[in-house]
Each structure stands twice: as structure tokens, then as C-alpha cells.
Amino acid sequence: MSSSPDFQRLVSLRTLPLIRVATAVLLALLAAILLTAAVITCTAAAVVLLTPQSPAALEIRSFIPRLQSPRSITLAAASAATACWLLHSLLTGFAKSVCESIAADIISRIRQHIHRKALRLEPADLTGTHADDAPRVFHTSAEGLERHITAWLTGLCTAAPLLLLTTAAAVIVARQVAIQTAVPVILTAILLRRERNRHLAAEQLLDDQVHRSRRQMVQTLGKARIVSGFGMEDLEHAQFELQLREYREKRQTLRLQQRRSRLAAWLLLTAAFGIPTLILALQLSAGFSVLACLALAPLLLILFQATSELAALPEHSSAGGELADEITRYLDRVPGVSQVAGAGFLNPLARTLTFDQICWESEDGRRILDGLDLRITLGERVALLSLQKLPARALASMIPRLIDPAAGRVLIDGRDIREGTLESLREEAIFVGGDDPVFDATVLENITCGRPDITRQQAVEAAKLVHADHFIRSLPRSYETALGEHGLQLDVGQRFRLSLARAAARQPALLVIEEPDAPLDADTKAMLDDAWQRLSDDRTILFLPSRLSTVKRCTRIVVIHNGQVAADGTHEQLVRSSEIYRHWEYQRFHPFREDRELN
């Protein structure tokens, strides 16, 4: 299994907190010493109890002259071994907790990078193609990576000291016999882990083939009408029998693979314990110390467990590497919008907004805007329309620079908006989406976004302007009501008016408003119609409308088709002169559309 460079970078000594890693290793080392002490204590007690007159037993008794009776020896050994085991478990748990905290800190930093990257990438995803990318890498990939980093660090920091100390203890007890018995134990532990990995990969492959064969047979059940209508029963039966036979053969192969894997695992386990047992038996018959044999047996068992844990490290490195690579690919994406060097303050719109030879392509290479020219003057209410939503939405998204044109320029009062800072541009050109979510905060914080320069009174006035104040005051705690996942849930119309209040509180010179696609009740429609009039008294507004009443109230309607402006005028003018506008209106509002918006 090959390891990813990104995973190795995450767990390298240059990036890991060395003091905490050393703490985990020290705790694991102390735990290993205690476990070894427990083994030696139990071994010594067994020698004294089983062979009380042997030289080893007499030597052990000389160290503890007060413990002569079998009962006192058993009680003392059990107490000491239990204490050592409990302390071992406690220290091992502490070491694992340190490793878990290290992995959690690494993932926290990664999630911070993902969050910052998402804030730059997601606004440009107009089609929603990558809508699931950020949540996937933030949750699924990062969580899986944390799990593998934790397992890798825990295995390295706890299993490695245990392996070294156990090996040293076994060599001290009986060097030659320890080497003879430890080698097969270590080799079989490694081979058993590799066999397990090979079996899982082969089983997954065969299982996929079985599922694929089953799907093919299920698909034939949906062809009954064609089979019966064209008299294809014999041919269909023959094909089904062939598929069924292939399915049974693959199932049989899968079961055979499982039996072989179990047999291989059984043989390896037999070798892991049978070979050392045989060696120890031969050594005993040749006069080898009983004390040494009793001490080596549990030490070899611990050695097998530690080797198995270390042999699993490449698996975690490989699986974690795949997740790290996925996260890295996301973080390496280049945002389509960035602030140019030397950008200065951009003044609010005072005369004209100009789109000059705008070109833009979607991710799949389709030319959405192709040399579009458009000029909008201060104070206009403009409806941007297109047969598909993307062209109009793409053009509107260029105003606050959620996306940039591939060619051409967007000018405010003759100045390219890319020459201004993003902060100054987005302070005066705000995009209000039709389904913008609320934040997990109070109503007031949702309007002010935590900005200290927007007072409560200004937030209330903005809410009144867009007819949001009434429903806000009807909430349990008025403007202090908590919203979001753990708070109160608002309906579509309420969320939209809250978004309008958020924008109005900043008093921008230019507003881009996308109306909700979801149906609205009559009261909400009436309030929005009045809000459009109030908002447009001292600013320029571009609408991406979903209601015909909004289109009719605009002073100007611009229809985009084939990447350019295909029609431009008022509703009355375009109904008479523009076929493409009539088609757009019919497509969305003709009386036979079941989901049409009644206006």
C-alpha cells in the first residue's frame, strides 16, 4: 500500500506537536513497563506455587520472605498484577487521548482552510454542480481522515514502545529461545494482516460483481411488455437462465473465496502459536527453565498483538492518504474571483452601470454570454430575463463579482469594478438570493451580521422598509428570537424578507434581487410589491423575477438569448414587438401550467 505525500506531511515530525507526541510515547512506554511487570509478577507467583522447591522458587522467596503460604503469595501476586494492569489501562487510555487530541487539532486546522476556501468558491457555483463538494470534504472526508490519523498515531505511539519493551524483556529472559519464538510470531502477525487486506479487497470485488449480476436480472423484469408484445419469451428465458447461471457462479466463487480466506487465517494463527509452543516444549524437554517458559508465553502473545497493530499502519496511511488527497484537490481549486493588486476604493453607482462585450462560459464549456453589451442608468428598475435561468443569473452575479467574465468588462461610472476592492464593491452592490438561508443567530444578528456600525434602530427601520417588522415582532422574543437549526424556523416568504432587510440595512446604491421560486401567499406578494416601490426610491435595482407582477412593475425589461441582449423595453412594448419575450412569458405563466405562479 502506497502512502500519500499529503498524509505523510500531516503526520511528519515537522507538523506534529513534538511535546504532545513525546508525552503519548512516554505514557505508552510506562504502560508497557507496567504490563511487563504484571506478566513477570504472575509468572513468578506461578513458579512459586507450582514448583515450590525449585531453585527459581527458592530464589523468588528470598526476595519476599514474609510471603510463604500459597494463599498470601496468590493474594499478593493477584493484587500487584491487578494494580499494574489497571495502571497500564489508565496510561494507555491517556496516551490514546493525547493522540486523539493531536488528530482533532490537525482536522480543525484543515476544516478552517476548507471553510475559507468554500467562502471563495461556492458563490461562483451558479449551477450548483459543486454544491455537495464542500459539505462532503468538510464532514465525510475530514471525519474519515481524523479517524485514520488517530489510528495511525495511536498505533505508532502505543504499539511501537510495547513491541520494543516486550522484545527486550523476552531477550533478557532467554535470548536464544526468545529469538527463535519471536521471529515466527512477528512474521505470522504481518502475514495475517496482509491476508486480511487481500481477502477484503477480493471480497469487495466479487461482491460488486454479484450485485451487478443481480441488477441485470432485476432489469429484465421491467421488459415484460416488450417481451410479451413481440413474442420474445423464449429468447428472454434463455438470457435470464444465462444471467442466473453467471450469478450463481459468482456467488459460489465468493463463498469459496471466503472459505479460503478463513482457512488461510486459521493456518497462520496455528503457525503463530503452534511454532513457539513447539519450540518451548522442546526446550523444556532439554532442561530449559520453567520460569523462562512461563514468562515467554504471555510476552509472545503481547508481541503478536503489538506487531498486528503496527502492521495495520500502512492501511491507515493508505486510506487516510486517499482522503487527504481529496481534501487537497478541493483546497487547490483556484477561485474565479480575486482582488487585484493595487485595488482601490470604488465609489457607489452615481450614473451608469455598463456591461461591455461580456463573455462567459459554464464549466461544461457552453457559451452562456457571448459579447453582451448593456447599459443601465441610475434609478432604473430592470428585470433580467432569459429562457434558462443561468444567463440572467450569470450576468447579475458579475455585479458584486461573485463571478468574473471570461472576457469583457463591468463598469460602474466608467470604472472597471475589478479595479476596486471587493469590500467597497460589495458594500454598494448587494445580491439577495431567492432562497438565502438564515444564520444560527438571533433575528437582529441576522440583519446586522454582527456589524457594530449597524445599530438596532437601523435594523428595525430596514425591516419596516421591506415589511418584515410585523412578523418579527410576532416571534416569541421579537428581534432577539434565535433562528437556524436550533432555533425558530421561518417560511420562504419570511426568510426572503429577512434577507431583504439585511441588504436594506446597508443602504446600497445597487441591489440585485432574485425572487423565490417557491409559491408565496397573497399577503406576502402584496408586501413585496410595496417593498419594491420603497426600495427603488433612491437606488438602482436589477430583478431576477419569478412573478409576472414584478416584471410589469419594472421600468425596463432586458431579455438575454443566445448570449446577447435579444429584447429591451417595457412590458407593453415587448409584448407587441418581441417574440422571444412572449415565448418567455408563455413558458412561465400560461394558464395550463400546473406549477405556475398566480399573480
N, C-alpha and C positions, 0 to 999 in steps of 0.2 A: 504494500500500500504506500503510495507516494503522499508526501505531506505538502500542503500548500505553503508557499512562502509567506502569504498573509497570516496564516495560523502561526507559523514559526516566529514571525515578527511579534505577534501578540504575546507569545509565551517566552520570548527571549529574555536574557538577563538584562538587556538594555531597557526593556519596557516594564518588567515586573518590579514591584517594590521589594527590594532585596531583604530589607529588615523583616518584613512580614513573612517572606518565603523562608528565611532563616529561622524565624520563630516556629513556623509549621514543621520544618525539618527537625528542630530541636525537640519539640513536643513529641513528634513521631519517634525520635530516637529514644527518648525517655520511656515512651510507651513500649517500645521494642525491648528495652532493658528489663522492664517490669514483667513483660510476658515471658522472657527468657528466665527470669528469676522464679516465676511461678512454675515453669516447667522443671527447673532444677530442684525446687523445693519438693514438688510432688515425686520426682524421681528418687530423691534422697529418702523420703519417707517410705516409698515402696521398697527400696533396698533394705532399709532397717527392719521393716515389718516382715518381708518375705524371707530374707536371709540374715537373721539377727546375729549369727556367729561368724559371718564372713568378714574378711579384713576391711572391706569397704564400709560395712555396717558399723564395725567397731571404731573405725576412724571417724565416722559421722557422729557417733555417740560421744566421742571425746570432745567434740565442739559444743555439745549441748548436754552436759552431764545431768541436768535436772530432769530431762525428759527421758525416762527409762521405760515406762509402761507403754504398751501398744496404744492404749486409749489416749494418753497425753500426747504421744507422737502424732497420732492421727488428727487429734483436735488442733494441735499447733500447726501441722502442715496444711490442714484444710483452711485454717484462719489466715495463714500467711499467703497461701495461693489465692484465696478469695480476695484478700486485700490487694494483692498485686494485679489480679485480673480486673478488679473494679477501677483501680487507678489507671491501668492500661486502657480500658474502655473510655474513661473520662478524658485522658490526654489525647487519645486518638480522635475522639469527638471534637476536642478543641482544635486539633490540627486540621480536621476536615472543615470546621467552621472558618478558620483562617483562610483556607483555600477557596471556600465558597465566597467569602467577602472580597478576596482578590478578584475572582471571576466576575462578581457583581459590579465591582468598580470599573473593570475593563468594559463590560457591556454598557454600563451607564454612560461612559465617555462615547462609546460607539453610537448609542441612541441619541446623544446630544448632536453628534455630527449628522445623523440621519434626519433629525428634526430640522436642523438648519438647512440641510440640502432640500428637504421637502418644501420648505417655505419658498425656496427659489425655483424649484422645478414644477410644482403642482399647478400654480396659476397659469402656466403655459399649456397645460394639457386640456385643450378646449374640447376634445372629443371624448375624454375620459378613458383613453386607451391605457394609460398607466395609473388609473385611479387606485388600483389594488397594490401597486408596487411598494409604496411607502409603508402602508399597514403590514404588508407581508414581511418585508425585511425588518421593520421595527419590532414586530411581535414574534412571528414564527421563526424567522432566521436568527434573530438576536437571542431568542429564548433557547433555541437548539444549540447555538454557539456557546452560550453560557453553560449549558449542561455539559458539553464536551470539554470546555476549558476546565470546569470544576473537576470532572472525572480525570482529566489528564494531570492537573496539578496534584490532586489527591493521590493518584497512583504513584506519581513521581516522589512526592514528599513523604508519603507514609510507607509505600511498599518497598522503595529502594533502601531506606535505613533498616527496615525489618529484614530484608534479604541479606544485607551486609552483616548485620549483627548475628542473625541466625547462622549464617555460614561460618562466621568467626567462632561462635560458640561450639558448633559441630566440629570444627577443626581442632579446637582446644581439647574437646572431649576425646576425640580419636581421629588424628589427622588422616591416616591412610583409609580407614573404613569410611570416614566422612566423605572423602573424595569419591570413593567407589560407589557410595549410595546416592550422593548428591547429584552426580552427573546424569544418571538416568531420570531422576526426579525432575531436574530442570529441563532436560530435553523433552520429556513426555508432556510436561506442562505447556511448553511452547508449541509442540506439535498438536496437542489437543485444542489449543486456541486457534491455530491455523485451520485445523479440520472443521472446527465450528464455523469459522468465517466462510470457508469453501462451501460447506453444506448450506449455509443460509443464502449465499449467492445463487447456488444451483437450484435450491428450492424455490427462490423467488422467481427465477427464470422459468422453471417448469410450471409454477403456479400461474404466471402470466399467460403461458401458452394454454393451460387448461381453461382459464377464464375466457380467453379469446375464442377457443373452440365452442365453449358454451354459448357465448354471444352469437356466434354464427348460426348455431342451431335455433336459438330463440328468434333470430331474424327471419328464419324460414316460416315461422308461424304467422307472420304478417303478410304472407304472399298467398293466402288461401283463395282469395277472389280470383286472382290471375291464374293460379294453378287450376282451379275448377272451371273457370271460363274458357280456358284454352286446352283443356284435356291433358294437362301435364302431370297427372298424378303419378304415373309410372316413373317418369324422369325425376320428379321431386322426391319420391320414395327412395330411389336409388341414391340420389345425392345426400339425402338425410341419413341413410344407412352408412354411407361412406364417412360422413361427418361424425356420426355416433361412434363408429369404429375408431376413428382417429382420437376422439375424445377419450374413449376407454383406454386406448393405448397410452395416451399421455398421463391419464390418471394412474395407470399401472406403473409407468416409469417414475412418477412422482413418489408413489408408495415404496417402490424398490430403492429409490434414492434415499428416502427417509430411513429404511431398514439398514442400508449400507452405512449411513452416517452413524446410526446408533451402534452398529457393530464396531465400527472404527473407534468410536468414543469408548466403548466398553473395553476393547483391546488395549487402548492407550492407558486407560485408568488401571487396568490389570497390570500393565507393564510398570506404571508409575509406582504402584505399591507392592507388586509381586517381586520385582527385581531387588529392591532394597531389603524386603523381608527375607528373601532367599540368601542374600549376602550376609545379613545379620545372623541368620540361623547357622550358616557355615562358619562364621566367625565364633559363635558361641560354642559350637562343637569343637573348635580348635582351641578353646580356653579363653576366649575373649571375655572381658569384664561384663557382668550382668548390668552393673550400674551404667556403663557406657552405652549398652544396647537400649536400656530403658530411657536414657537421656536422648539418644539419637532419634528414636522413633517419633516423638512429638516435634522435635526440631525439623525433621524432614517433612512432616505434614505442614508446618508453618512455612517452610521453604517452598513447598509446592504452591501454597496459596499466594505467597508474595510474588513468585515467578508468574503465576497466572495473571495477576493484576498488572504487572509490568508488561507482559505480552499483549495486553489489551490497549496499551498506549498508542501504538500505530493506528488502531481502529479509530480512536477518538481524534487523533491528529488528522486522519484522512477525512472522516465525516465532518469534523469541525472546519477543515480546510475548504470543503465544498461550500459550506455556509459562509465562511469568511470571504471566499471569492465572490459569492452572490452579493454580499453587502458591499464589497469593494467596487464591484461593477456599478452598483447604484450610486455610490459616493463619487465615482469617477465621471458620472454624467456631467456634461458641460451645460449650464443653464443658457437658455437662449437670450436672456436679458442680463446685462451687467452695466454697471456705471462706468462711463469712460473716464480716463484720466483727465483731470483739469475741468471736470464738470462744475458749472456754477449755478447760482440761484436762478430759477425760472419763474418769471413773473406770471401772475394769473392771466387768463384769457381776457383781452380787452377789445379785440377787434375781430379776428378771424381764426378759425381752425381749418387747416388745409391738409388734404391728403394728396401727395404729389407722386404720381406714377408708382402706386403701391403694388408690389408683387409679394405673394406668399403662397407657400406650398404646405400641404399636410404631410404627416410623417410617411404616408404611403406613396408620396410623390405626386399627388394630384395638385394641379394648379388651381388654387381656390380664388386668389385675387391676381389679376393679370393687367398691370398698367392702369390701375384705377385712379381717377382724378375726382376730387370732390372738395368743395369749399363751403364752409358753414360760418355764418356771421354771428356775432354776439347776440344773445337773447332768443335765438331760434329754438323751436321745439321740433326736432327732426325724428321721424320714425325710420329706422334702418330695417329693410325687409329683404329677404331672399327666399327662394323656393325651399332650399335646405337651410337649416339654421346656421351652419358653420360659416359661410361667407360673411353674413352680417355680424355674427359674434366675433369673428376674427378681426374685422375692421374696428369694431368698438373696443376690443381688448388692446388694440395698439395705442389708444389714447392715454391710459395710465401706464403703458409699457408693461403689460402682462406678457405680451409677445412683441417682437420687433419684426418689421417687414424684411423679407429677403432682399428686396430692392425698393428704392423709393424713400420718401421722407414724410414724416408727420410734423407739421409746423404749427406753432402757436404764435400768432402775430409775427409770422415770417421767420421765427427761430426754430431750428430743429430741436425737437424735445430731447434728443439724445445728448444735446449739449448741456442740459440741465441735470441737476441731481435728482435721483429717484425720489428723495424725500420731498423736495419742493414741488415736483410734478404731481405726486400722489396726494399732496396736501390740497391741491386745487383741482384735480381731476380724479373723481371717485367712481368706481364701478360697483353698482349694487346688483347682486345676483338674485335671480328669482327664487332660489331655494337655499339661500345662505343660512348656515346653521347658527345656533346661539352658542355662546361660551358657557362653561361651567362657572358662572358667577351671578351676581345679582343683576337685576334689570338695569340699575343705574350704571354698573360697571360694564354691562354690555353696550350701553350707549356711549359712555366716555372712553371705554377701552383702557381705563386706568390712567388716563392723561390728566395731570393736575391742572392744566390750563383750561380744561372744560369744566365749568362749575356745575353744581346740581341744578341751578336755575336755568342755565343754558341747555342742559339735557332735557329739562321739563319743557322748555319752550320749543325745542326741536321735536319732542314727542307730540306736543299740541299741534304743531305745524302739519304733521302727517297723520293726525287723528289716531295716535297711539296712546295718548294720555288717559283717555277714558277707560280702556281695557286694562291699562297698567294699574290704575287706582282701584280697580275691582279685584286685583290679585290679593292674596292673603296679607302680604306685607308691603303692598304698593311697590315703590321703586326699590325696596330692599328685599324683594322676593327672590329667592335663589332659583336659577334656571339651569337647564342642562340635564345631564344623565341622572344626577342625584337630586334634582330639583323639579320644579313645575315644568310640564310640557305644554308648549304653545301650538296652536294650529297654524296652517300655512299662512293665512292672512295676517295673523298676529306676528309671526316671525318676520314676514315681509315688511310690515310697518315698523317693526323694531329696527330692521336693517336700514330702512329709510331714515329713521330718527338718528341712527348712528352717523349716517352720511350728512344729514342736515345740520347736526351739531357742529360740524367742522366748517360750515358755510363755504363750500367750494364754489368756484366760479363755473365749473363744468361738471355735470352729472351724467353718467351713463346708467340707465335703469333698464334692467331685464325683468319683465313681468313674469310672475309664476305661471307655469303650465297647468298646475292643478286648478280645478274649479273653485271659484270663490263665491261666497254668498252675496246676496243683493246689497246688504248694508256695507260690506267691505268694498264692493265695486263702487258704490256711491262715494264712500270716503276717499277712495283712491282717485276718482275723477276730480274731486275737490282738491286733493293734495297736489295733483299735477299742476293745477292752476296756481296754487300758493307757491310751490317750489319754483315755478318758471317766471315769477315776477322779476327776479333780479339775477337770473343765471341762464346759461345755455344747457339744454337737456337733449340728450340722444336716447331714444327709446328703442328697445328690442321688444316690441309689443306682442302680447298673446291675445289681446282683446281688440275688437274692431272699434269700439268706442274710443280707445286710446289713439288709434290710428287717425280717426276722423278729427280728433281734437288737436292734432299736430299741425303746425303751420307749414310743414313741408314733409313730403314722403320721398325717400330715396330707395329705389328697388335695384338690388345688385343681381346681375345674371351673367353667367359666363365670365366671371372675374371682373366685370366693369359695371359702371352705372348704366342701367338699361332704362330707367324711368326716373323722373324727378319732377315733383309738383305737388299740388294739394290733392285731397281725396277726390273732389269733384272733377278736377282736371284729368286725373289718371284713370278714373272710371270710364271717361269718354275716349281717351286717347291711347291708353296703354293696354295692350293685350296681355302682357306679362303680369301687370298688376291685377287685372281682372281674374287671371288664372290663379294668382296667389290668393286673392280674396275668396274665390270659389273653392279652392283647395282646402281652406281652413274654416270657412263659415257657411258653406252651402247647407240648406235645411235638412239634408238626408244624412249628414254626418252624425253618428251616434254619440261621439265624444266631443262634439263642437261646443264651444263656449257661448252660452246665451248672453247677449249683451242688451 
